Amino acid sequence: MSHSNEQTTEPHTGRRPRRRRRGLMVVVGVLLLALIAAGAVVAVYVGGIAKTVDNVKKFEGSVFPEESLRPQFGGGAGQGRGDGAEDGSGGSQDGSSEGSGGSRDGDGAGGGEGSGGGSSEGSGGAEAGGNNGSVVMPEVTGPGDVQGPEASSSDEEIDGKAVNFLLLGADSGDLTDGEDTDIARITGIGRSDTMMWVHVPGDRENIQVMSIMRDTWLPIRGHGDRKLNAAYQLGGVPLAISTIENMFQARVDHVVAVDMVGFRDLVNALGGVDLYNPRAFTSGRHSFAEGNIHLSGEEAIVYARERYAFGDGDYSRVENQQRLVKAIITKAMSRTTLTDPNSVRNSVNALAPYLTFDESLDSGRLFDLAWSMRNVRSDDVNVSTVPTLGAGWAGDQAVVWPDWASIRRIGEGIRTGTLDEVLDQ
């Protein structure tokens, strides 16, 4: 699938839209993956760590939208959950979905970002029919012949054993004095800086980690067209889930929030990571030579954050983040790490204080999922970015235009267990 980097210039000035600083868009995904990978060993060798996992902070109340507002499949049944053993015995196959009540969808406090593109607050966007009566379509169209999400067709074969995580990341080291690690509080006030969809298919043959650009311009239920990140300010985690589920027309099974300070501690617990750096650069007091380098936790987070040392804005930074992700996955899922109970215990203990789970995610579910994924290797973990049609302007706002044609195919891939094939196109 092609990814366009074309950028639209600002009307009347010829300037490119200013690219705002984004957090570690890609790196956060590996934190959960490392925990899952460690789970198989933890379950066998270090059962006591289950208590550590179960003591991870939980979101207060339900984080999921109302059932009637979630994507429906096969004549109204939900996607179901397959986060049990590999035969699917541990997950619901009847399409039920937890956390269906208590949504604040669209009613959250906060001023959000302006609508910019002409859609009025509270308009909610157009509603499409078909198998799903709650598909919200955009009001302001961008580039491309295809606009908006597409509901599942009645003849789709749904992968009922798949598991989908939404990862929310914030960087308290940037937002506060570095001492506030309450990620639930940070995301609750609209400060989440990273959104990633992690897809584990029912056959457990691979893991797909897709980062979603926070400036993506798309419909937010009850608020018209906005940047994706505005969903947090307008309705907290439930509205963010509703917005992303609407985009893919697929369901989130679990939500995990991560404070990026935990990323630093995880790398240290792994004994550092090794990667190939194609371009020498300096960031503050840290210098990164060209060639093979070894990074500590502090060096790794500096390496992933830097953008001003390059002339292409975020592009080199995202590439560096991709290299770092692969290095962490390789180290976390290596035989040396997974056969060393102390290494596993240290990794889990380093990461756990910086996590927040939804109420249903506990050690039992994680360890069952880890066991069903015991044959997955680092080469089976693929990291990508949800395709866009470049940057542009919606009214007076610099935005990222979604590639709706590609997003529709991705949504179908998530629902049917063929996402790896879609992303390989």
ZIHU-V280728 format. One record per residue. RES is the residue in three letters. SS is DSSP state (helix for helix, strand for strand, loop for the rest). OMEGA is omega as a letter, one per 40 degrees, with the letter a starting at -180 (NA if undefined). Layout:
BEGIN
res=[RES	RES]
ss=[SS	SS]
omega=[OMEGA	OMEGA]
END
This chain:
BEGIN
res=[MET	SER	HIS	SER	ASN	GLU	GLN	THR	THR	GLU	PRO	HIS	THR	GLY	ARG	ARG	PRO	ARG	ARG	ARG	ARG	ARG	GLY	LEU	MET	VAL	VAL	VAL	GLY	VAL	LEU	LEU	LEU	ALA	LEU	ILE	ALA	ALA	GLY	ALA	VAL	VAL	ALA	VAL	TYR	VAL	GLY	GLY	ILE	ALA	LYS	THR	VAL	ASP	ASN	VAL	LYS	LYS	PHE	GLU	GLY	SER	VAL	PHE	PRO	GLU	GLU	SER	LEU	ARG	PRO	GLN	PHE	GLY	GLY	GLY	ALA	GLY	GLN	GLY	ARG	GLY	ASP	GLY	ALA	GLU	ASP	GLY	SER	GLY	GLY	SER	GLN	ASP	GLY	SER	SER	GLU	GLY	SER	GLY	GLY	SER	ARG	ASP	GLY	ASP	GLY	ALA	GLY	GLY	GLY	GLU	GLY	SER	GLY	GLY	GLY	SER	SER	GLU	GLY	SER	GLY	GLY	ALA	GLU	ALA	GLY	GLY	ASN	ASN	GLY	SER	VAL	VAL	MET	PRO	GLU	VAL	THR	GLY	PRO	GLY	ASP	VAL	GLN	GLY	PRO	GLU	ALA	SER	SER	SER	ASP	GLU	GLU	ILE	ASP	GLY	LYS	ALA	VAL	ASN	PHE	LEU	LEU	LEU	GLY	ALA	ASP	SER	GLY	ASP	LEU	THR	ASP	GLY	GLU	ASP	THR	ASP	ILE	ALA	ARG	ILE	THR	GLY	ILE	GLY	ARG	SER	ASP	THR	MET	MET	TRP	VAL	HIS	VAL	PRO	GLY	ASP	ARG	GLU	ASN	ILE	GLN	VAL	MET	SER	ILE	MET	ARG	ASP	THR	TRP	LEU	PRO	ILE	ARG	GLY	HIS	GLY	ASP	ARG	LYS	LEU	ASN	ALA	ALA	TYR	GLN	LEU	GLY	GLY	VAL	PRO	LEU	ALA	ILE	SER	THR	ILE	GLU	ASN	MET	PHE	GLN	ALA	ARG	VAL	ASP	HIS	VAL	VAL	ALA	VAL	ASP	MET	VAL	GLY	PHE	ARG	ASP	LEU	VAL	ASN	ALA	LEU	GLY	GLY	VAL	ASP	LEU	TYR	ASN	PRO	ARG	ALA	PHE	THR	SER	GLY	ARG	HIS	SER	PHE	ALA	GLU	GLY	ASN	ILE	HIS	LEU	SER	GLY	GLU	GLU	ALA	ILE	VAL	TYR	ALA	ARG	GLU	ARG	TYR	ALA	PHE	GLY	ASP	GLY	ASP	TYR	SER	ARG	VAL	GLU	ASN	GLN	GLN	ARG	LEU	VAL	LYS	ALA	ILE	ILE	THR	LYS	ALA	MET	SER	ARG	THR	THR	LEU	THR	ASP	PRO	ASN	SER	VAL	ARG	ASN	SER	VAL	ASN	ALA	LEU	ALA	PRO	TYR	LEU	THR	PHE	ASP	GLU	SER	LEU	ASP	SER	GLY	ARG	LEU	PHE	ASP	LEU	ALA	TRP	SER	MET	ARG	ASN	VAL	ARG	SER	ASP	ASP	VAL	ASN	VAL	SER	THR	VAL	PRO	THR	LEU	GLY	ALA	GLY	TRP	ALA	GLY	ASP	GLN	ALA	VAL	VAL	TRP	PRO	ASP	TRP	ALA	SER	ILE	ARG	ARG	ILE	GLY	GLU	GLY	ILE	ARG	THR	GLY	THR	LEU	ASP	GLU	VAL	LEU	ASP	GLN]
ss=[loop	loop	loop	loop	loop	loop	strand	loop	strand	loop	loop	loop	loop	loop	loop	strand	loop	loop	loop	loop	loop	loop	loop	loop	loop	loop	loop	helix	helix	helix	helix	helix	helix	helix	helix	helix	helix	helix	helix	helix	helix	helix	helix	helix	helix	loop	loop	loop	helix	helix	helix	helix	helix	helix	loop	loop	strand	strand	loop	loop	loop	loop	loop	loop	loop	loop	helix	helix	helix	loop	loop	loop	strand	loop	loop	loop	strand	loop	loop	loop	loop	loop	loop	loop	loop	loop	loop	loop	loop	loop	loop	loop	loop	loop	loop	loop	loop	loop	loop	loop	loop	loop	loop	loop	loop	loop	loop	loop	loop	loop	loop	loop	loop	loop	loop	loop	loop	loop	loop	loop	loop	loop	loop	loop	loop	strand	strand	strand	loop	loop	loop	loop	loop	loop	strand	strand	strand	loop	loop	loop	loop	loop	loop	loop	loop	loop	loop	loop	loop	loop	loop	loop	loop	loop	loop	loop	loop	loop	loop	loop	loop	loop	strand	strand	strand	strand	strand	strand	strand	strand	loop	helix	helix	helix	helix	loop	loop	loop	loop	loop	loop	loop	helix	helix	helix	helix	helix	helix	loop	loop	loop	loop	loop	strand	strand	strand	strand	strand	strand	strand	loop	loop	loop	loop	loop	loop	strand	strand	strand	strand	strand	loop	loop	loop	loop	strand	strand	strand	strand	strand	loop	loop	loop	strand	strand	strand	strand	loop	loop	helix	helix	helix	helix	helix	helix	helix	helix	helix	helix	helix	helix	helix	helix	helix	helix	helix	helix	helix	loop	loop	loop	loop	loop	strand	strand	strand	strand	strand	strand	loop	helix	helix	helix	helix	helix	helix	helix	helix	helix	loop	loop	loop	strand	strand	strand	strand	strand	loop	loop	loop	strand	strand	strand	loop	loop	strand	strand	strand	loop	loop	strand	strand	strand	strand	strand	loop	helix	helix	helix	helix	helix	helix	helix	helix	helix	loop	loop	loop	loop	loop	loop	loop	loop	helix	helix	helix	helix	helix	helix	helix	helix	helix	helix	helix	helix	helix	helix	helix	helix	helix	helix	helix	loop	loop	helix	helix	helix	helix	loop	loop	helix	helix	helix	helix	helix	helix	helix	helix	helix	helix	helix	helix	loop	loop	strand	strand	strand	loop	loop	loop	loop	loop	helix	helix	helix	helix	helix	helix	helix	helix	helix	helix	loop	loop	loop	loop	loop	helix	helix	helix	strand	strand	strand	strand	strand	loop	loop	strand	strand	strand	strand	strand	strand	strand	loop	loop	strand	strand	strand	strand	strand	strand	loop	helix	helix	helix	helix	helix	helix	helix	helix	helix	helix	helix	helix	helix	loop	loop	helix	helix	helix	helix	helix	helix	loop]
omega=[a	i	a	i	a	i	i	a	a	i	i	a	a	a	i	i	i	a	a	i	i	a	a	a	a	a	a	a	a	a	i	a	i	i	i	i	i	a	a	i	i	a	a	a	a	a	a	a	i	i	i	a	a	i	i	a	i	i	i	i	a	i	a	i	i	a	a	a	a	i	i	a	i	i	i	i	i	a	a	a	a	a	i	a	a	i	i	a	a	a	a	i	a	i	i	a	a	i	a	a	i	a	i	a	i	a	a	i	i	a	i	i	a	a	i	a	i	i	a	a	i	a	i	i	i	i	i	a	a	i	a	a	a	i	i	a	i	i	a	a	i	i	i	a	a	a	i	i	a	i	i	i	a	a	i	i	a	i	a	a	i	i	a	i	i	i	i	a	i	a	a	i	i	a	a	i	i	a	a	a	i	a	i	i	a	a	a	i	i	a	i	a	a	i	i	i	i	a	i	a	a	i	i	a	a	i	i	i	a	i	a	a	a	i	i	a	a	a	i	a	i	a	a	a	a	i	a	a	i	a	i	a	a	a	i	a	a	a	i	i	a	a	a	i	i	a	a	a	i	a	i	i	a	i	i	i	a	i	a	i	i	i	i	a	i	i	i	i	i	a	a	i	a	i	i	i	a	a	i	i	i	i	a	a	a	i	a	a	i	i	a	a	i	a	i	i	i	i	a	a	i	i	a	a	a	i	a	i	a	a	a	i	a	a	i	i	i	i	i	i	i	i	a	i	a	i	a	i	a	a	a	a	i	i	a	a	a	i	i	a	i	i	i	a	a	i	a	a	i	a	a	a	a	a	i	a	i	a	a	a	a	a	a	i	a	a	i	i	i	a	i	a	a	i	i	i	a	i	a	i	a	a	a	i	i	a	i	i	i	a	i	a	i	a	a	a	i	a	i	a	i	i	a	i	i	a	i	i	i	i	i	i	i	a	a	i	a	a	i	i	i	a	i	a	NA]
END
